[in-house]
Amino acid sequence: MLAPMRRMAAISVLLASGGLLTGCGSGGHAASSTTARAGASAGGAAGTRTKAAPAPGARGAPAGAGRTLAKAQAMAFARAVNLRPADVPGFRASSEHERKTAAEKRLEPELRRCLGSSAETKGLVESSSKGFERAAGIASQSVSSEVTVAQAPAVVDKELATIRGGHLPACLSHYFDLLLESQNIHGASIGPVSTKQGSPPAPGMTGSFGLRFTTTVTVSRVRIPFSIDILGFVDGPAEVSLFTFGVPRPFPAAVEERLFSLLLERAKTHKI
């Protein structure tokens, strides 16, 4: 889950540091604050990252051959599951590259503290789709996916324990509060970050998770809400995450649910 959280941090900082405020300054009207909808997709969950042991190599194969095979299989699975341009008509692939800001680097220990020891374990494969976005005035939406294939099943138990311990939403909200406050946007104020969590339906999977983060930026008494969802499921050694962002309204629930179902069906078809 660490990589999707990093992506969420990057978009939050981009939003707060200029992208959102540019449209506001042109005289656009902000939509009234909307209530986060914790539907079958949005709203949250019990996170889990499953980590699978590398497949053993064939007898007589050189050391590391099993890991090489397992990684190739994991990469093929990720390519088959991740979102593609045809999945999101009306969206364009983003050409921007995410770079960590100084604040992100400084606060990364806080993020790792929230996620616990599992944040230190690198997956066998961590592969993301392109980011897909569409915008009109200050209204903006984006979506992407990520597939992680883990190395050790024990990591799953640790992450589940982290989620079920109950401290994760508050910890992550605090992290994003600190991250957004660090931007020092002139003439703007950022409200506290709130979090909802739940478990979107994922039949046939080991488990599912979902988190929704919401806050507002206020400029010249105009309140502009934005929300970010991370939805995902676990199956064997694989964790598949869907990441959506929306301002001033949440990402459309029907589209989010369709894309989540699409990832779910692909994971079943190409089971690793």
C-alpha positions as CSV (number, residue, x, y, z in Angstrom):
1,M,0.0,0.0,0.0
2,L,3.0,2.3,0.4
3,A,3.3,3.1,-3.4
4,P,-0.4,4.2,-3.8
5,M,0.0,6.3,-0.7
6,R,3.0,8.0,-2.2
7,R,0.9,8.7,-5.4
8,M,-1.9,10.2,-3.3
9,A,0.6,12.4,-1.5
10,A,2.0,13.7,-4.9
11,I,-1.5,14.6,-6.1
12,S,-2.4,16.3,-2.9
13,V,0.7,18.4,-3.0
14,L,0.1,19.3,-6.7
15,L,-3.5,20.3,-5.9
16,A,-2.7,22.4,-2.9
17,S,0.4,24.1,-4.4
18,G,-1.2,25.5,-7.6
19,G,-3.3,23.3,-9.9
20,L,-6.5,23.7,-7.9
21,L,-6.0,27.4,-7.2
22,T,-5.3,28.4,-10.8
23,G,-8.9,27.7,-11.9
24,C,-10.3,29.3,-8.7
25,G,-8.5,32.6,-9.4
26,S,-10.1,32.9,-12.8
27,G,-13.5,33.5,-11.2
28,G,-15.0,30.0,-11.4
29,H,-17.7,29.0,-9.0
30,A,-16.8,26.2,-6.6
31,A,-19.4,23.5,-6.1
32,S,-20.8,23.2,-2.6
33,S,-19.1,20.6,-0.4
34,T,-20.3,17.1,-1.1
35,T,-20.7,14.3,1.4
36,A,-18.3,11.4,0.8
37,R,-20.2,8.4,-0.5
38,A,-18.9,5.2,0.9
39,G,-20.4,2.9,-1.7
40,A,-19.5,-0.5,-3.0
41,S,-16.3,1.0,-4.3
42,A,-15.6,4.3,-2.5
43,G,-15.0,4.7,1.1
44,G,-12.5,2.3,2.4
45,A,-11.4,-0.8,3.8
46,A,-9.2,-3.2,5.5
47,G,-6.0,-3.0,3.6
48,T,-3.8,-5.9,2.9
49,R,-0.8,-6.5,0.9
50,T,-0.1,-10.1,0.1
51,K,3.4,-11.2,-0.3
52,A,4.2,-14.5,-1.9
53,A,7.3,-16.6,-1.7
54,P,9.3,-16.9,-4.9
55,A,8.6,-20.0,-6.9
56,P,11.3,-22.6,-6.4
57,G,13.7,-23.1,-9.2
58,A,13.9,-26.3,-11.2
59,R,16.3,-28.9,-9.9
60,G,19.8,-28.1,-11.2
61,A,18.9,-24.6,-12.1
62,P,21.3,-21.8,-11.1
63,A,20.6,-20.0,-7.8
64,G,18.1,-17.2,-8.4
65,A,16.4,-18.9,-11.4
66,G,13.3,-19.5,-9.4
67,R,13.1,-15.8,-8.4
68,T,13.6,-14.7,-12.0
69,L,10.7,-17.0,-13.2
70,A,8.5,-15.7,-10.4
71,K,9.2,-12.1,-11.3
72,A,8.5,-12.7,-14.9
73,Q,5.2,-14.3,-14.0
74,A,4.4,-11.4,-11.7
75,M,5.2,-8.8,-14.4
76,A,3.0,-10.6,-16.9
77,F,0.1,-10.6,-14.3
78,A,0.6,-6.9,-13.7
79,R,0.5,-6.1,-17.4
80,A,-2.7,-8.1,-17.9
81,V,-4.5,-6.5,-14.9
82,N,-3.5,-2.8,-14.9
83,L,-5.8,-0.2,-16.5
84,R,-5.3,0.7,-20.2
85,P,-6.4,3.7,-22.2
86,A,-9.4,1.8,-23.7
87,D,-10.7,1.2,-20.2
88,V,-11.3,4.9,-19.5
89,P,-12.9,6.6,-22.5
90,G,-12.9,10.4,-22.2
91,F,-9.8,10.4,-20.1
92,R,-6.3,11.2,-21.4
93,A,-3.0,9.7,-20.3
94,S,-1.0,12.1,-18.1
95,S,2.4,12.9,-19.3
96,E,3.5,14.3,-15.9
97,H,6.1,12.4,-13.9
98,E,5.7,12.3,-10.1
99,R,8.6,13.7,-8.2
100,K,8.9,13.7,-4.4
101,T,8.8,17.2,-2.9
102,A,11.1,18.2,-0.1
103,A,8.0,17.9,2.3
104,E,7.2,14.4,1.1
105,K,10.8,13.3,1.7
106,R,10.8,14.9,5.1
107,L,7.5,13.4,6.1
108,E,8.0,9.9,4.7
109,P,9.0,8.5,8.1
110,E,5.6,9.6,9.3
111,L,4.0,7.6,6.4
112,R,6.1,4.6,7.1
113,R,5.1,4.8,10.8
114,C,1.4,4.6,9.8
115,L,1.9,1.6,7.7
116,G,4.2,-0.3,10.1
117,S,7.0,-2.7,9.4
118,S,5.3,-3.9,6.2
119,A,6.2,-0.6,4.6
120,E,9.8,-1.7,4.7
121,T,9.3,-4.8,2.5
122,K,9.7,-4.3,-1.2
123,G,7.4,-6.3,-3.4
124,L,8.6,-8.8,-6.0
125,V,6.9,-6.6,-8.6
126,E,5.3,-3.1,-8.2
127,S,3.8,-2.0,-11.4
128,S,1.5,1.0,-12.1
129,S,-0.7,2.0,-15.0
130,K,-0.5,5.4,-16.5
131,G,-2.5,8.1,-14.8
132,F,-5.6,9.0,-16.7
133,E,-7.3,12.4,-16.2
134,R,-10.0,14.7,-17.5
135,A,-10.7,18.3,-16.5
136,A,-13.1,21.2,-17.2
137,G,-12.4,24.5,-15.4
138,I,-11.6,23.7,-11.8
139,A,-13.3,20.4,-12.0
140,S,-10.8,17.6,-12.3
141,Q,-10.7,13.8,-12.1
142,S,-8.0,11.2,-12.4
143,V,-7.6,7.5,-12.0
144,S,-4.8,4.9,-12.1
145,S,-4.2,1.4,-10.9
146,E,-1.3,-0.5,-9.4
147,V,-0.4,-4.2,-9.0
148,T,2.0,-5.5,-6.4
149,V,3.1,-9.0,-6.1
150,A,4.7,-9.7,-2.8
151,Q,7.6,-11.9,-1.7
152,A,6.5,-13.1,1.8
153,P,2.9,-14.1,2.8
154,A,3.7,-13.1,6.4
155,V,3.6,-9.5,5.3
156,V,-0.1,-9.9,4.7
157,D,-0.8,-10.7,8.3
158,K,1.2,-7.7,9.4
159,E,-0.7,-5.3,7.2
160,L,-4.1,-6.8,8.1
161,A,-3.2,-6.3,11.8
162,T,-2.2,-2.7,11.0
163,I,-5.6,-2.0,9.4
164,R,-7.7,-3.8,12.0
165,G,-5.8,-2.1,14.8
166,G,-7.9,1.0,14.0
167,H,-5.1,3.6,14.1
168,L,-4.5,3.8,10.4
169,P,-7.1,6.3,9.3
170,A,-6.3,8.8,12.0
171,C,-2.6,8.3,11.4
172,L,-2.9,8.9,7.6
173,S,-5.1,11.9,8.1
174,H,-2.5,13.4,10.4
175,Y,0.2,12.7,7.7
176,F,-1.8,14.5,5.0
177,D,-2.6,17.4,7.4
178,L,1.1,17.9,7.9
179,L,1.9,17.5,4.2
180,L,-0.7,20.0,3.0
181,E,0.2,22.5,5.8
182,S,3.8,22.4,4.6
183,Q,2.8,24.1,1.3
184,N,2.2,27.5,2.9
185,I,-0.2,28.6,0.1
186,H,-0.6,32.4,0.2
187,G,-4.1,33.5,0.8
188,A,-5.5,29.9,1.1
189,S,-6.4,27.7,4.0
190,I,-6.6,23.9,4.0
191,G,-9.1,22.1,6.2
192,P,-8.3,19.0,8.2
193,V,-8.2,15.8,6.3
194,S,-10.9,13.2,7.2
195,T,-10.9,9.5,6.4
196,K,-13.5,6.8,5.8
197,Q,-12.8,3.2,5.4
198,G,-14.7,0.1,4.4
199,S,-14.5,-3.1,2.3
200,P,-15.8,-3.1,-1.3
201,P,-17.2,-6.4,-2.4
202,A,-14.5,-8.6,-3.9
203,P,-16.0,-12.2,-4.2
204,G,-13.4,-14.9,-4.6
205,M,-10.6,-12.8,-3.3
206,T,-8.7,-13.2,-0.1
207,G,-9.8,-9.7,1.1
208,S,-10.5,-6.2,0.1
209,F,-9.9,-2.7,1.3
210,G,-10.8,0.9,0.7
211,L,-9.9,4.4,2.0
212,R,-11.4,7.8,1.2
213,F,-9.6,11.0,2.1
214,T,-11.4,14.3,1.9
215,T,-10.5,17.9,2.7
216,T,-11.1,21.4,1.4
217,V,-9.0,24.4,0.2
218,T,-10.6,27.8,0.9
219,V,-9.6,30.8,-1.2
220,S,-11.3,34.1,-0.8
221,R,-14.1,32.5,1.1
222,V,-14.7,29.9,-1.6
223,R,-14.5,26.4,-0.3
224,I,-13.2,23.8,-2.8
225,P,-13.5,20.2,-1.7
226,F,-11.5,17.3,-3.0
227,S,-11.4,13.6,-2.3
228,I,-9.1,10.7,-3.0
229,D,-10.0,7.0,-2.9
230,I,-7.8,3.9,-2.7
231,L,-9.7,0.7,-3.3
232,G,-8.2,-2.7,-3.6
233,F,-8.2,-6.4,-3.2
234,V,-5.8,-9.2,-2.4
235,D,-5.6,-12.6,-4.1
236,G,-2.8,-15.0,-3.2
237,P,0.5,-13.1,-3.6
238,A,-1.1,-10.2,-5.5
239,E,-2.5,-6.9,-4.3
240,V,-4.4,-4.8,-6.9
241,S,-5.2,-1.1,-6.1
242,L,-7.5,1.4,-7.8
243,F,-6.6,5.0,-7.2
244,T,-9.1,7.9,-7.9
245,F,-9.2,11.6,-7.3
246,G,-11.9,14.2,-7.8
247,V,-12.4,18.0,-7.3
248,P,-14.8,19.6,-6.4
249,R,-16.8,16.4,-6.5
250,P,-15.7,12.8,-5.8
251,F,-14.8,10.6,-8.7
252,P,-18.0,9.3,-10.2
253,A,-19.1,6.3,-8.2
254,A,-20.5,4.3,-11.2
255,V,-17.2,4.7,-13.1
256,E,-15.2,3.8,-10.0
257,E,-17.3,0.6,-9.4
258,R,-17.0,-0.4,-13.1
259,L,-13.2,-0.1,-13.0
260,F,-12.9,-1.9,-9.7
261,S,-15.0,-4.8,-11.2
262,L,-12.8,-4.8,-14.3
263,L,-9.6,-5.2,-12.3
264,L,-11.3,-7.9,-10.2
265,E,-12.3,-9.9,-13.3
266,R,-8.8,-9.6,-14.9
267,A,-7.2,-10.8,-11.7
268,K,-9.5,-13.9,-11.7
269,T,-8.8,-14.5,-15.4
270,H,-5.0,-14.2,-15.1
271,K,-4.7,-15.7,-11.6
272,I,-1.1,-15.8,-10.5
